[in-house]
Amino acid sequence: MSRNTDANKKLHKKKLDQKKRKAQEAEAERKARLKSINQQFNEKNKPTNEE
């Protein structure tokens, strides 16, 4: 056992928080990209009223 368990806990928590934040940012970026692709697709394929 090491003497600096508090320091180890803080370091470990910091690493976990960084991983969580990175995953959340990646998910938000993915959703934004999909949203823009969907909007572009919908604009490109708008139904025309030919009645």
Secondary structure, DSSP 8 states (H G I E B T S, - for coil): --S-HHHHHHHHHHHHHHHHHHHHHHHHHHHHHHHHHHHHHHHHT------
